[in-house]
Amino acid sequence: MTNGSRWLVAAAWATFALLAAGCEEKRNVAESAGQKIDRAAESAGQKMERASEQATASAKDAASKAGQVLDDAALTAKVKAALFAEPGLKTLQIDVDSKNGVVTLAGSVDSEVLHKRAVQIAGAMSGVQRVVDKLVVKA
């Protein structure tokens, strides 16, 4: 083989080696990028899952609170109706409020007998856990 041929063969091998190295580097870069994409996708999936769980918990909490508000309103209406049905009690003078099964009676009544009766009626209603008595007897 002539000297020029040797240089040509050496140059061809050098070019081949550089191309191979470049391909290897590109493959490594591609694998690295693929791994980064996989990690990013996994992280995004985990974040979406956490967000979904938080949204579900928030929705359940809101539904529970809405249900409690409806329960409180129904209990207030039930106590008001029972007081209205009692002869002698002027329900326009008695305010009724309910929160979590605790009924608060406020306002005024005409006698101590009606005072006790109003508290008794409210306390006897199903769903009432406790009665807060803020009624006053008119003098």
TORVEXVO-29533 format. One record per residue (C-alpha): x, y, z; chain. Coordinates in Angstrom, 1 decimal. Each point is the difference from the previous one (the first is absolute). Last residue first. Layout:
! TORVEXVO-29533
xx X; yy Y; zz Z; chain A
...
! end
This chain:
! TORVEXVO-29533
xx -91.7; yy 42.5; zz 83.7; chain A
xx 0.7; yy -1.8; zz -3.3; chain A
xx 1.6; yy -3.4; zz 0.5; chain A
xx 3.4; yy -0.3; zz -1.8; chain A
xx 1.1; yy -2.7; zz -2.4; chain A
xx 3.7; yy -0.6; zz -0.7; chain A
xx -0.3; yy -3.8; zz 0.6; chain A
xx 2.6; yy -2.1; zz -1.9; chain A
xx -1.7; yy -3.3; zz -0.7; chain A
xx 2.0; yy -3.2; zz -0.6; chain A
xx 0.3; yy -2.9; zz -2.3; chain A
xx -3.2; yy 0.7; zz -2.0; chain A
xx -0.4; yy -2.5; zz -2.8; chain A
xx -3.5; yy -1.1; zz 1.1; chain A
xx -1.9; yy 2.8; zz 1.8; chain A
xx -0.4; yy -0.4; zz 3.8; chain A
xx 2.5; yy 2.8; zz 0.8; chain A
xx -1.8; yy 2.6; zz -2.1; chain A
xx -3.4; yy -0.8; zz 1.7; chain A
xx 1.6; yy 0.0; zz 3.5; chain A
xx 1.7; yy 3.3; zz -0.6; chain A
xx -3.3; yy 1.6; zz -1.2; chain A
xx -1.9; yy -1.6; zz 2.9; chain A
xx 2.5; yy 1.4; zz 2.6; chain A
xx -0.4; yy 3.5; zz -1.4; chain A
xx -3.8; yy -0.4; zz -0.3; chain A
xx -0.2; yy -0.9; zz 3.7; chain A
xx 2.4; yy 2.9; zz 0.9; chain A
xx -2.4; yy 2.4; zz -1.7; chain A
xx -0.5; yy 2.3; zz -3.0; chain A
xx 2.9; yy -1.1; zz -2.1; chain A
xx 3.0; yy 1.9; zz -1.4; chain A
xx 2.7; yy -0.5; zz -2.6; chain A
xx 2.7; yy -2.7; zz -0.5; chain A
xx -0.2; yy -3.7; zz -0.4; chain A
xx 3.2; yy -1.7; zz -1.2; chain A
xx -0.1; yy -3.5; zz -1.3; chain A
xx 3.1; yy -2.2; zz -0.1; chain A
xx -0.3; yy -2.8; zz -2.5; chain A
xx 3.1; yy 1.1; zz -2.0; chain A
xx -1.2; yy 3.6; zz -0.2; chain A
xx -3.6; yy 1.1; zz 0.6; chain A
xx -1.6; yy 3.4; zz 0.5; chain A
xx -3.5; yy 0.8; zz 1.3; chain A
xx -1.1; yy 3.6; zz 0.8; chain A
xx -3.0; yy 0.3; zz 2.3; chain A
xx -2.2; yy 3.1; zz 0.0; chain A
xx -1.7; yy -0.8; zz -3.3; chain A
xx -0.7; yy -3.4; zz 1.4; chain A
xx -2.5; yy 1.4; zz 2.5; chain A
xx -0.4; yy -3.0; zz 2.3; chain A
xx -3.4; yy -0.2; zz 1.6; chain A
xx -1.2; yy -3.1; zz -1.8; chain A
xx 2.8; yy -2.2; zz -1.3; chain A
xx -0.2; yy -0.6; zz -3.7; chain A
xx 2.3; yy 2.9; zz -0.8; chain A
xx 2.6; yy -1.6; zz 2.3; chain A
xx -0.2; yy -3.3; zz -1.9; chain A
xx 0.3; yy 1.8; zz -3.3; chain A
xx 3.0; yy 2.0; zz 1.1; chain A
xx 1.7; yy -3.2; zz 1.3; chain A
xx -0.5; yy -1.7; zz -3.4; chain A
xx 1.1; yy 3.0; zz -2.0; chain A
xx 3.2; yy 0.3; zz 2.1; chain A
xx 0.6; yy -3.7; zz -0.5; chain A
xx -0.5; yy 0.2; zz -3.7; chain A
xx 2.4; yy 3.0; zz -0.3; chain A
xx 2.7; yy -1.9; zz 2.1; chain A
xx -0.3; yy -3.1; zz -2.1; chain A
xx 0.3; yy 2.1; zz -3.2; chain A
xx 3.1; yy 1.7; zz 1.3; chain A
xx 1.4; yy -3.4; zz 1.0; chain A
xx -0.6; yy -1.4; zz -3.5; chain A
xx 1.8; yy 3.0; zz -1.5; chain A
xx 2.9; yy -0.5; zz 2.4; chain A
xx 0.2; yy -3.7; zz -1.0; chain A
xx -0.2; yy 0.8; zz -3.7; chain A
xx 2.8; yy 2.6; zz 0.4; chain A
xx 2.1; yy -2.6; zz 1.9; chain A
xx -0.6; yy -2.6; zz -2.6; chain A
xx 0.9; yy 2.4; zz -2.8; chain A
xx 3.1; yy 1.1; zz 1.8; chain A
xx 1.1; yy -3.7; zz 0.5; chain A
xx -0.6; yy -0.7; zz -3.7; chain A
xx 2.0; yy 3.1; zz -1.0; chain A
xx 2.8; yy -1.0; zz 2.3; chain A
xx 0.1; yy -3.6; zz -1.5; chain A
xx 0.0; yy 1.4; zz -3.5; chain A
xx 2.8; yy 2.4; zz 0.8; chain A
xx 2.0; yy -2.8; zz 1.5; chain A
xx -0.6; yy -2.2; zz -3.1; chain A
xx 0.9; yy 2.9; zz -2.3; chain A
xx 3.2; yy 0.6; zz 1.9; chain A
xx 0.9; yy -3.7; zz -0.2; chain A
xx -0.7; yy 0.0; zz -3.8; chain A
xx 2.2; yy 3.1; zz -0.4; chain A
xx 2.8; yy -1.7; zz 1.9; chain A
xx -0.3; yy -3.2; zz -2.2; chain A
xx -0.1; yy 2.1; zz -3.2; chain A
xx 3.1; yy 2.0; zz 1.2; chain A
xx 1.8; yy -3.2; zz 0.9; chain A
xx -0.8; yy -1.6; zz -3.4; chain A
xx 1.0; yy 3.2; zz -1.8; chain A
xx 3.3; yy 0.1; zz 1.9; chain A
xx 0.6; yy -3.7; zz -0.9; chain A
xx -0.7; yy 0.7; zz -3.7; chain A
xx 2.4; yy 3.0; zz 0.1; chain A
xx 2.7; yy -2.2; zz 1.4; chain A
xx -0.6; yy -2.7; zz -2.5; chain A
xx 0.1; yy 2.5; zz -2.8; chain A
xx 3.2; yy 1.6; zz 1.3; chain A
xx 1.6; yy -3.5; zz 0.3; chain A
xx -1.2; yy -0.8; zz -3.6; chain A
xx 1.4; yy 3.3; zz -1.2; chain A
xx 3.3; yy -0.8; zz 1.7; chain A
xx 0.1; yy -3.4; zz -1.5; chain A
xx -0.8; yy 1.4; zz -3.4; chain A
xx 2.8; yy 2.5; zz 0.4; chain A
xx 2.4; yy -2.6; zz 1.1; chain A
xx -0.9; yy -2.1; zz -3.0; chain A
xx 0.4; yy 2.9; zz -2.3; chain A
xx 3.4; yy 0.8; zz 1.5; chain A
xx 1.1; yy -3.6; zz -0.3; chain A
xx -1.2; yy -0.1; zz -3.7; chain A
xx 1.9; yy 3.2; zz -0.7; chain A
xx 3.1; yy -1.3; zz 1.6; chain A
xx -0.3; yy -3.3; zz -1.9; chain A
xx -0.5; yy 1.9; zz -3.3; chain A
xx 3.0; yy 2.2; zz 0.8; chain A
xx 2.1; yy -3.0; zz 0.8; chain A
xx -1.1; yy -1.7; zz -3.3; chain A
xx 0.8; yy 3.2; zz -1.9; chain A
xx 3.3; yy 0.4; zz 1.8; chain A
xx 0.9; yy -3.6; zz -0.7; chain A
xx -0.9; yy 0.5; zz -3.7; chain A
xx 2.2; yy 3.0; zz -0.2; chain A
xx 2.9; yy -2.0; zz 1.4; chain A
xx -0.5; yy -2.8; zz -2.4; chain A
xx -1.4; yy -3.4; zz 0.9; chain A
! end
